[in-house]
Amino acid sequence: MDFLKILRSFEDFIFEAATWMLFYPLTMWRIVSRPLSTMRYSDSEQSDREDGRYDDAISPPLLLLFTLVLVNFIAFALHVPAPEGSSILTSQIVSSPQNLALFRSLVFSLLPLIAAVALLVAQRTRLSRATIRPPFYAQCYLAAPVTVAINLGGLFYQRAEVNNAWAAAVMIAAALWFMATQTRWFASKLQWPLLRAFGLSCGVVVLSGVYLLILLIPVALL
């Protein structure tokens, strides 16, 4: 009986891993080509049964985590060294694929979390895990392609054979796409004019940057 359970578990793992190879690029394409539609899809899936959610896509937090794992794999394959003069803690994080993936997951989940909280505060909705989850999931979808662009841009900067202008172009294009989509998302959710929604988007980015500095400064010094 135990052996059959192990076989069943292995069968489920193989099937899930195979479907990820299909649904990962499809989900990323849907986000890039139709970001607001994909974010609305994420909202609608929250009311579905738990075992049936995101049946034709990858769930947003898993998509973001898997994206960071892929970025880590690329970084280690390119043998990107730790920055010169790094602290002991920074070197330990950068030298371990597991530590780096966990650290990047924490860093790149800040923006979705703060954007979700900002939306609920603007809606005067009580903050709880249940109320934060839908906008956080939608924001994880939005963050995934931006994560790819920012991390790849950073990798390009560290490669001498790559023109830095290409790295800057990738990151600027990702930032513009993100701000445009974020502004439209806030405007749609709050029924605000675009200019006011853009102001909230800028505030979210600035606040995320402050929290990021609070997180990075101890890591850089220890």
N, C-alpha and C positions, 0 to 999 in steps of 0.2 A: 504493500500500500504506500509506504513512504517512497519507494522507488518510483511508483507511478506519479506521485505528487511532484517529485523532482523533475520527471519528464514533462509533466504538464507546465511546470514553472518555466522550464527551459523553452518549451514550445511557445508560451506566451511572450517570453523575452525575445525570441527570434522574430516573432511576428511584429512586436512593438518596435524593435530596432529597424526592421525592414520598412515599416510604414513611416518611420521618422525620416528615412532617406527620401520618401516621396513628399510627405507633408511639410517638412522643414523648408525646402525651397518654394513650395507653393504658398505657404503662409507668409514667408518673407516677401514674395512677389505681390501678394494681396496687400500687404502693409504699405509697400513702396508705391504701388500703383493706385490703390484706393484706401488711403489711411483712415479717413473718417468712417467709411463703410465698414472696415475691419474692426474699428473700435466699437462701433454700434453692434457688430456681430458679437463681440466679447460681452457687451452688456446683456444682450439677449440670451446668451448661453448661461448666465448666472441664474436664471429662473428654471433652467432645465434640470432633470435628474442628475445627480452627481456622476453616475456611471455612464451618462450619455453626453456629458459636456465636451465640447470641442472635438466632436467625433470626426469632423472633416478638416481639422487643423491641429496645431500643437498649442497647448494652453500657454498663455502669455508668460508666466514666471518661468516655466520650463524652456520656452523659446529663448528667453533672455539668458538663462543659465547655460543652455546648450551653445548659444552664440559666444558667450565668454569662454567656454571650454574650447571651442574651435579657434578663437583668437589666441588663446594660450598655446594651443598646439602649433599654430603658425609661428608664434614668437619663439618657441623653443626649437622649432625646425630651422629657423633662420639664425639660431644661436645669438639672439639679441642679448648683449651683456647688461649687467646692472649698471646704473649711472655711477660715474666716478664720484668718490667721496660719499658713497651711500652709508647710512647708519647700519648698525648690526641688524636691527629689526627689518629695515628695508631689504637688506641682502638676503635675510632668511625668507622673506615673503617672495622676492623675485626669483630666488633659486629653487623654489619648490612649486611644481605645477598645481598641486592641491591648494597650497596656501595662497598662491596668486589668484586662482580661480575664485576662492572664497572671498578674498579681499576685493577683487573686481566686482563680484556680485554685490557686496555691501555698498561699494562706491556707486555703481550704476543703478542701484535700487533707490538711491536717495531722491533722484529727480522724480520718478513715478510716485513715490510716497508723498513728497511735498506737493506735487501737483494735485494729487487726490485730496489731500487735506485742504489745500487752497480752495478747491471746488466746493467741498462740503462746508467750509467756513463761509464762503460767498453765498451758498444756498441756505445758510443758517440751519444746517442739519447736524444732529448730534454725532460726535465722533465715536465710532465703535468699530470693532473688527468687521462687523456685518456691513456697515455703511461704507467703510474705506475700501473693502474688497473690490466692488465693481469698477470704480474709477482707477484703482491701482492696477488691476488687471489690464484695463484698456491702455493705460499709460505704459505698461510693460511692452505691449505691442509697439507703441510709438518709439520706445527707447531702443528696441533691438537693432534696427538698421543703423541708427545713430551710433550705437555702440561699435558696430563693425567699422563705420567710417572713421570715428575718432581713434580707435585702436590701430587700425591700419595706417592712418595718417601718422600716428606716433611712431609706428614701426618704420615707415618710409623715412622719417626724419633721422632715424638712427642708422640708416643704410647709406653709406657714402656714395654708392653707385646710382642712387635715386635722386633726381632733382627735387629740392625742397619745395619748389613751386607746385609740384604735383601733390605733395602732401598737404600743403596749404589749401589748394583748390578742393581736394576731397573733403577736408574738415569744414571749410566755409560753406560748400554746397550742402553738406549734411546739416549744419547749423541753420541755414536759411530754410531748408525744407522742414526742419523740426519746428522752428518758430512760426512759420506760416501755418502748419498743421495744428500746432498747439493753440494758436490764436483762434483759428476757426472752431476748434473743439470747445474752448471756453465760451466763445460767442454763441455756439449752438446750445450748449448746456445751460447757460445762464440767460439767454436771450438778451445779450449785451451787444452794443455796436462793436465793430472790429477794433477801433482804436482803444476802447476801454479794455477789451479782451487782450489786446497786445500788451497793454500796461501790466495786466495781471501775469501774463506769460513772462515778461521781463522780470517781474518781482519774484516769480517762482525760480527762475534761473539764478538770479542774484542770491536768493536765500539758499538755494542748493549749493552754490559756490561757497557761501559762508560755512555751511555745515561740512562741506568737503575739506575746507582748510582746517576746521576744528579737528577733523579726523586725520588729515595728513601731517599736520605739524608734529604731533607726538611721534608718529611713525618715522618721520624724517630725523628727529632728534635722538630717539632711543637707540 
